[in-house]
Amino acid sequence: MEIIKTDKAPKAIGPYSQGIIAGDFIYTSGQLGIDPKTGELANDIASQAHQAFKNIGEILKAAGSSYSKVVKTTVFVKNIGDFGLINEIYSQYFISNPARSLVEVSNLPKNALIEIEIVSTL
């Protein structure tokens, strides 16, 4: 098992890693729409979603992988009414159509509007 660490994605806000390589797979922790340079959460759902996907991209890159190798995503949203907008943004990053779950939750860390985690191959 190998810990993935990059300064191009936000540092973990708890006792966990940005991601882990285990065998031929990469598992990321949930990524919020936090700008790694400022440590600030983006203002709206679209900005948070884009930033979360960018953060995931940087973790994948640090592990030697890419969006095209993602096999599963889990998306947590505060408002299921944002489903259509999230699909539009999602399709800009994942053209390979990995498996996905998207669920509405009552709250997220830092009062974020979206959190995304992935499983990918190397």
Backbone as a printed PyTorch tensor [residue, N CA C, xyz], in Angstrom:
tensor([[[  0.8450,  -1.1680,   0.0000],
         [  0.0000,   0.0000,   0.0000],
         [  0.8980,   1.2400,   0.0000]],

        [[  0.5150,   2.2220,  -0.8120],
         [  1.2930,   3.4500,  -0.9360],
         [  0.3820,   4.6670,  -0.7990]],

        [[  0.7930,   5.6350,  -0.0140],
         [  0.0300,   6.8650,   0.1720],
         [  0.3210,   7.8210,  -0.9840]],

        [[ -0.7320,   8.4240,  -1.5160],
         [ -0.5940,   9.4340,  -2.5700],
         [ -0.6380,  10.7960,  -1.8880]],

        [[  0.3330,  11.6480,  -2.2370],
         [  0.3770,  12.9820,  -1.6480],
         [  0.8260,  13.9730,  -2.7070]],

        [[  0.0610,  15.0510,  -2.8640],
         [  0.4280,  16.1130,  -3.7940],
         [  0.0370,  17.4670,  -3.2080]],

        [[  0.8670,  18.4550,  -3.4500],
         [  0.5530,  19.8250,  -3.0300],
         [ -0.4210,  20.4950,  -3.9940]],

        [[ -0.7220,  19.8350,  -5.1060],
         [ -1.6300,  20.4060,  -6.1090],
         [ -3.0970,  20.0970,  -5.8250]],

        [[ -3.3460,  19.3870,  -4.7320],
         [ -4.7020,  19.1350,  -4.2410],
         [ -4.7050,  19.5130,  -2.7650]],

        [[ -5.8780,  19.8340,  -2.2180],
         [ -5.9190,  20.2370,  -0.8060],
         [ -5.3940,  19.1460,   0.1240]],

        [[ -4.7520,  19.5810,   1.1830],
         [ -4.3140,  18.6430,   2.2100],
         [ -5.5460,  18.0650,   2.8850]],

        [[ -5.4170,  16.8570,   3.3820],
         [ -6.5160,  16.2360,   4.1190],
         [ -6.8550,  17.0830,   5.3390]],

        [[ -8.1340,  17.2190,   5.6490],
         [ -8.5490,  18.0220,   6.8020],
         [ -8.7980,  17.1500,   8.0300]],

        [[ -8.2660,  15.9410,   7.9990],
         [ -8.3910,  14.9990,   9.1030],
         [ -7.2870,  13.9660,   9.0220]],

        [[ -7.3840,  12.9190,   9.8200],
         [ -6.3390,  11.8860,   9.8570],
         [ -6.5140,  10.8380,   8.7500]],

        [[ -6.3700,  11.2760,   7.5180],
         [ -6.4940,  10.3840,   6.3620],
         [ -5.6290,  10.9090,   5.2260]],

        [[ -5.5020,  10.1240,   4.1710],
         [ -4.6750,  10.4720,   3.0160],
         [ -5.5250,  11.0370,   1.8940]],

        [[ -4.8920,  11.7780,   0.9860],
         [ -5.5890,  12.2310,  -0.2200],
         [ -6.0020,  11.0260,  -1.0510]],

        [[ -5.1550,  10.0250,  -1.0480],
         [ -5.4360,   8.8080,  -1.7900],
         [ -4.4730,   7.7070,  -1.4140]],

        [[ -4.8180,   6.4960,  -1.8360],
         [ -4.0160,   5.3030,  -1.5520],
         [ -3.9170,   4.4670,  -2.8210]],

        [[ -2.7350,   3.9420,  -3.0730],
         [ -2.5650,   2.9210,  -4.1130],
         [ -2.5120,   1.5810,  -3.3940]],

        [[ -3.3940,   0.6870,  -3.7870],
         [ -3.4320,  -0.6630,  -3.2300],
         [ -3.5120,  -1.6290,  -4.4010]],

        [[ -2.4610,  -2.3860,  -4.6050],
         [ -2.4070,  -3.2680,  -5.7720],
         [ -2.4160,  -2.4320,  -7.0340]],

        [[ -3.3170,  -2.7320,  -7.9380],
         [ -3.4340,  -1.9860,  -9.1960],
         [ -4.5070,  -0.9030,  -9.1500]],

        [[ -4.9770,  -0.5780,  -7.9480],
         [ -6.0680,   0.3880,  -7.8230],
         [ -5.6760,   1.6160,  -7.0070]],

        [[ -6.3410,   2.7190,  -7.3360],
         [ -6.2090,   3.9730,  -6.6170],
         [ -7.5580,   4.2680,  -5.9890]],

        [[ -7.5330,   4.6390,  -4.7230],
         [ -8.7350,   5.0300,  -3.9910],
         [ -8.4900,   6.4440,  -3.4670]],

        [[ -9.3380,   7.3880,  -3.8420],
         [ -9.1710,   8.7270,  -3.2920],
         [-10.1320,   8.9310,  -2.1300]],

        [[ -9.7130,   9.7710,  -1.2150],
         [-10.6300,  10.2540,  -0.1930],
         [-11.5700,  11.2320,  -0.8700]],

        [[-12.6780,  11.5200,  -0.2330],
         [-13.6180,  12.4810,  -0.7820],
         [-12.9600,  13.8350,  -0.9800]],

        [[-13.1820,  14.4170,  -2.1410],
         [-12.6050,  15.7180,  -2.4620],
         [-13.6990,  16.7710,  -2.5030]],

        [[-13.4670,  17.8440,  -1.7800],
         [-14.3620,  18.9940,  -1.7810],
         [-13.8690,  19.9890,  -2.8190]],

        [[-14.6500,  20.9980,  -3.0620],
         [-14.2660,  22.0490,  -4.0020],
         [-13.3750,  23.0920,  -3.3600]],

        [[-12.2920,  22.6600,  -2.7430],
         [-11.3480,  23.5500,  -2.0660],
         [-10.1800,  23.8520,  -2.9890]],

        [[ -9.8590,  25.1170,  -3.1280],
         [ -8.6930,  25.5450,  -3.9030],
         [ -7.4490,  25.2330,  -3.0770]],

        [[ -6.5340,  24.3990,  -3.5860],
         [ -5.3600,  24.0250,  -2.8010],
         [ -4.4100,  25.2030,  -2.5260]],

        [[ -4.4710,  26.2320,  -3.3250],
         [ -3.5930,  27.3960,  -3.1150],
         [ -4.0810,  28.2770,  -1.9750]],

        [[ -5.4020,  28.4580,  -1.8830],
         [ -5.9560,  29.3610,  -0.8760],
         [ -6.5350,  28.6380,   0.3320]],

        [[ -6.8790,  27.3650,   0.1560],
         [ -7.5380,  26.6190,   1.2170],
         [ -9.0080,  26.9760,   1.3760]],

        [[ -9.5190,  27.7540,   0.4310],
         [-10.9030,  28.2220,   0.5020],
         [-11.8200,  27.3640,  -0.3690]],

        [[-13.0400,  27.2080,   0.0890],
         [-14.0760,  26.4940,  -0.6400],
         [-14.6520,  27.4260,  -1.7080]],

        [[-14.8450,  26.9210,  -2.9050],
         [-15.4700,  27.7110,  -3.9750],
         [-16.8890,  28.0980,  -3.5490]],

        [[-17.4630,  29.1010,  -4.2080],
         [-18.7180,  29.6950,  -3.7400],
         [-19.9910,  28.9520,  -4.0990]],

        [[-20.0740,  28.3450,  -5.2810],
         [-21.3390,  27.7520,  -5.7170],
         [-21.1200,  26.3100,  -6.1600]],

        [[-22.2070,  25.6220,  -6.4350],
         [-22.1300,  24.1990,  -6.7690],
         [-21.2800,  23.9410,  -8.0110]],

        [[-21.4230,  24.7520,  -9.0490],
         [-20.6410,  24.5360, -10.2720],
         [-19.1530,  24.7150,  -9.9970]],

        [[-18.7910,  25.7770,  -9.3110],
         [-17.3810,  26.0400,  -8.9940],
         [-16.8090,  24.9660,  -8.0750]],

        [[-17.6100,  24.5320,  -7.1000],
         [-17.1430,  23.4740,  -6.2030],
         [-16.9540,  22.1580,  -6.9460]],

        [[-17.8780,  21.8410,  -7.8330],
         [-17.7660,  20.5900,  -8.5990],
         [-16.5170,  20.6110,  -9.4750]],

        [[-16.3150,  21.6930, -10.2230],
         [-15.1240,  21.7860, -11.0710],
         [-13.8490,  21.6580, -10.2350]],

        [[-13.8010,  22.3520,  -9.1030],
         [-12.5980,  22.2930,  -8.2780],
         [-12.3890,  20.9020,  -7.7010]],

        [[-13.4460,  20.2450,  -7.2680],
         [-13.3190,  18.8800,  -6.7490],
         [-12.7810,  17.9420,  -7.8300]],

        [[-13.2920,  18.0770,  -9.0620],
         [-12.7880,  17.2380, -10.1520],
         [-11.3330,  17.5650, -10.4760]],

        [[-10.9560,  18.8380, -10.4250],
         [ -9.5520,  19.2080, -10.6450],
         [ -8.6730,  18.6010,  -9.5610]],

        [[ -9.1360,  18.6320,  -8.3200],
         [ -8.3700,  18.0420,  -7.2210],
         [ -8.1860,  16.5450,  -7.4370]],

        [[ -9.2430,  15.8820,  -7.8630],
         [ -9.1430,  14.4520,  -8.1630],
         [ -8.1340,  14.2180,  -9.2850]],

        [[ -8.1870,  15.0530, -10.3100],
         [ -7.2370,  14.9320, -11.4230],
         [ -5.7980,  15.0400, -10.9680]],

        [[ -5.5280,  15.9350, -10.0390],
         [ -4.1580,  16.0980,  -9.5340],
         [ -3.7180,  14.8860,  -8.7140]],

        [[ -4.6260,  14.3160,  -7.9550],
         [ -4.2960,  13.1080,  -7.1870],
         [ -4.0360,  11.9500,  -8.1410]],

        [[ -4.8880,  11.8110,  -9.1580],
         [ -4.6760,  10.7580, -10.1610],
         [ -3.3230,  10.9330, -10.8460]],

        [[ -3.0120,  12.1610, -11.2270],
         [ -1.7480,  12.4590, -11.8970],
         [ -0.5660,  12.1000, -10.9940]],

        [[ -0.6510,  12.4490,  -9.7110],
         [  0.4250,  12.1420,  -8.7660],
         [  0.6290,  10.6330,  -8.6240]],

        [[ -0.4440,   9.8780,  -8.8500],
         [ -0.3710,   8.4190,  -8.7510],
         [  0.0120,   7.7600, -10.0690]],

        [[  0.1150,   8.5590, -11.1360],
         [  0.4470,   7.9940, -12.4420],
         [ -0.7600,   7.5080, -13.2080]],

        [[ -1.9260,   8.0550, -12.9110],
         [ -3.1460,   7.6420, -13.5950],
         [ -3.8310,   8.8630, -14.2090]],

        [[ -5.0700,   8.6800, -14.6500],
         [ -5.8070,   9.7720, -15.2890],
         [ -7.3040,   9.4930, -15.1940]],

        [[ -8.0960,  10.4990, -15.5700],
         [ -9.5530,  10.3470, -15.5640],
         [-10.0030,   9.1430, -16.3960]],

        [[ -9.3120,   8.8520, -17.4790],
         [ -9.7360,   7.7730, -18.3770],
         [ -9.6330,   6.3860, -17.7360]],

        [[ -8.9300,   6.2890, -16.6130],
         [ -8.7680,   4.9980, -15.9430],
         [ -9.6750,   4.8500, -14.7220]],

        [[-10.5220,   5.8400, -14.4880],
         [-11.4470,   5.7750, -13.3500],
         [-12.5260,   4.7390, -13.6400]],

        [[-12.7590,   3.8560, -12.6720],
         [-13.7590,   2.8030, -12.8560],
         [-15.0280,   3.0460, -12.0420]],

        [[-14.9440,   3.8720, -10.9800],
         [-16.1090,   4.1030, -10.1150],
         [-15.9840,   5.4580,  -9.4500]],

        [[-17.0790,   6.1950,  -9.4240],
         [-17.1210,   7.4500,  -8.6820],
         [-18.2960,   7.4070,  -7.7140]],

        [[-18.1250,   8.1060,  -6.6160],
         [-19.2190,   8.3100,  -5.6780],
         [-19.3120,   9.8140,  -5.4540]],

        [[-20.4930,  10.3500,  -5.6770],
         [-20.7220,  11.7870,  -5.5740],
         [-21.7680,  12.0190,  -4.4830]],

        [[-21.4060,  12.8660,  -3.5210],
         [-22.3130,  13.2460,  -2.4450],
         [-22.7000,  14.7040,  -2.6840]],

        [[-23.9880,  14.9870,  -2.7080],
         [-24.4520,  16.3610,  -2.9380],
         [-25.4120,  16.7750,  -1.8360]],

        [[-25.4290,  18.0580,  -1.5670],
         [-26.3370,  18.5890,  -0.5590],
         [-27.7370,  18.7890,  -1.1240]],

        [[-27.8400,  18.9350,  -2.4610],
         [-29.1390,  19.1840,  -3.0890],
         [-29.2620,  18.3430,  -4.3570]],

        [[-30.1130,  17.3320,  -4.3250],
         [-30.2950,  16.4540,  -5.4820],
         [-30.8440,  17.2360,  -6.6820]],

        [[-31.3850,  18.4070,  -6.4500],
         [-31.8480,  19.2650,  -7.5370],
         [-30.7120,  19.7280,  -8.4410]],

        [[-29.4730,  19.5870,  -7.9810],
         [-28.3020,  19.9510,  -8.7950],
         [-27.8500,  18.8040,  -9.7030]],

        [[-28.6130,  17.7220,  -9.7380],
         [-28.2590,  16.5180, -10.5040],
         [-27.9210,  16.8320, -11.9630]],

        [[-28.7570,  17.5740, -12.6530],
         [-28.5260,  17.8810, -14.0720],
         [-27.2600,  18.6790, -14.2920]],

        [[-27.0360,  19.6990, -13.4760],
         [-25.8230,  20.5130, -13.5860],
         [-24.5840,  19.6710, -13.3130]],

        [[-24.6530,  18.8290, -12.3030],
         [-23.5220,  17.9660, -11.9770],
         [-23.2350,  17.0130, -13.1320]],

        [[-24.2690,  16.4700, -13.7600],
         [-24.0660,  15.6010, -14.9230],
         [-23.3310,  16.3350, -16.0430]],

        [[-23.7100,  17.5890, -16.2990],
         [-23.0300,  18.3780, -17.3360],
         [-21.5580,  18.5340, -17.0220]],

        [[-21.2510,  18.8870, -15.7990],
         [-19.8540,  19.0930, -15.3870],
         [-19.1140,  17.7640, -15.3860]],

        [[-19.7290,  16.7430, -14.8430],
         [-19.1420,  15.3980, -14.7580],
         [-18.6990,  14.9140, -16.1310]],

        [[-19.5420,  15.1260, -17.1380],
         [-19.2390,  14.6310, -18.4910],
         [-18.0420,  15.3370, -19.1190]],

        [[-17.6370,  16.4680, -18.5870],
         [-16.4490,  17.1570, -19.0840],
         [-15.1620,  16.4860, -18.6010]],

        [[-15.2460,  15.7120, -17.5430],
         [-14.0680,  15.0670, -16.9630],
         [-14.0220,  13.5690, -17.2430]],

        [[-15.1900,  12.9330, -17.2950],
         [-15.2450,  11.4790, -17.4390],
         [-15.9460,  11.0940, -18.7320]],

        [[-15.1930,  11.0080, -19.8050],
         [-15.7790,  10.6340, -21.0930],
         [-15.9230,   9.1130, -21.2150]],

        [[-15.2570,   8.3640, -20.3120],
         [-15.3090,   6.8990, -20.3790],
         [-16.5090,   6.3180, -19.6330]],

        [[-17.3390,   7.1720, -19.0440],
         [-18.5510,   6.7460, -18.3350],
         [-18.3080,   5.6570, -17.2850]],

        [[-17.4960,   5.9730, -16.2500],
         [-17.2990,   4.9760, -15.1900],
         [-18.6000,   4.7480, -14.4250]],

        [[-18.6450,   3.6710, -13.6760],
         [-19.7900,   3.4250, -12.7960],
         [-19.8770,   4.5770, -11.7960]],

        [[-21.1090,   4.8820, -11.3380],
         [-21.2560,   6.0320, -10.4370],
         [-22.4440,   5.8490,  -9.5100]],

        [[-22.2700,   6.3580,  -8.3030],
         [-23.3760,   6.5610,  -7.3810],
         [-23.4150,   8.0490,  -7.0920]],

        [[-24.6160,   8.6100,  -6.9900],
         [-24.7850,  10.0100,  -6.6190],
         [-25.9180,  10.0620,  -5.6140]],

        [[-25.6080,  10.5440,  -4.4210],
         [-26.6110,  10.5690,  -3.3600],
         [-26.6670,  11.9470,  -2.7050]],

        [[-27.8660,  12.3130,  -2.2610],
         [-28.0410,  13.5370,  -1.4970],
         [-27.7640,  13.2330,  -0.0280]],

        [[-27.0340,  14.1440,   0.6110],
         [-26.7120,  14.0030,   2.0330],
         [-27.1340,  15.2740,   2.7650]],

        [[-27.2950,  15.1700,   4.0680],
         [-27.7770,  16.3270,   4.8240],
         [-26.6940,  17.3690,   5.0740]],

        [[-25.4340,  16.9420,   5.1310],
         [-24.3610,  17.8920,   5.3850],
         [-23.0300,  17.2900,   4.9370]],

        [[-22.0910,  18.1620,   4.6180],
         [-20.7490,  17.7550,   4.2120],
         [-19.7320,  18.5870,   4.9870]],

        [[-18.4830,  18.1180,   5.0900],
         [-17.4680,  18.9110,   5.7860],
         [-17.3720,  20.3290,   5.2120]],

        [[-17.1140,  21.2820,   6.0810],
         [-16.9720,  22.6940,   5.7090],
         [-18.2430,  23.2610,   5.0740]],

        [[-19.3670,  22.5740,   5.2870],
         [-20.6480,  22.9770,   4.6970],
         [-20.5850,  23.0160,   3.1650]],

        [[-19.7790,  22.1320,   2.5960],
         [-19.6330,  22.0390,   1.1330],
         [-20.9420,  21.5910,   0.5020]],

        [[-21.0530,  21.8380,  -0.7940],
         [-22.2400,  21.4450,  -1.5570],
         [-22.0580,  20.1200,  -2.2860]],

        [[-20.7880,  19.6750,  -2.4390],
         [-20.4920,  18.4400,  -3.1660],
         [-19.1790,  17.8470,  -2.6530]],

        [[-19.1100,  16.5320,  -2.6470],
         [-17.8860,  15.8010,  -2.3200],
         [-17.8160,  14.6080,  -3.2740]],

        [[-16.6360,  14.3310,  -3.7880],
         [-16.4810,  13.2770,  -4.7970],
         [-15.2960,  12.3920,  -4.4230]],

        [[-15.4900,  11.0850,  -4.5520],
         [-14.3950,  10.1280,  -4.3770],
         [-14.3880,   9.2000,  -5.5720]],

        [[-13.2290,   8.6220,  -5.8560],
         [-13.1380,   7.7330,  -7.0190],
         [-12.3210,   6.4850,  -6.6960]],

        [[-12.4990,   5.4940,  -7.5430],
         [-11.6460,   4.3190,  -7.6130],
         [-11.1470,   4.2630,  -9.0520]],

        [[ -9.8490,   4.0680,  -9.2020],
         [ -9.2450,   4.0670, -10.5310],
         [ -8.2010,   2.9550, -10.6250]],

        [[ -7.8740,   2.5950, -11.8400],
         [ -6.7430,   1.7080, -12.0480],
         [ -5.4980,   2.5480, -12.3050]],

        [[ -4.3610,   1.9300, -12.1410],
         [ -3.0990,   2.6360, -12.4080],
         [ -2.8700,   2.8150, -13.8850]]])
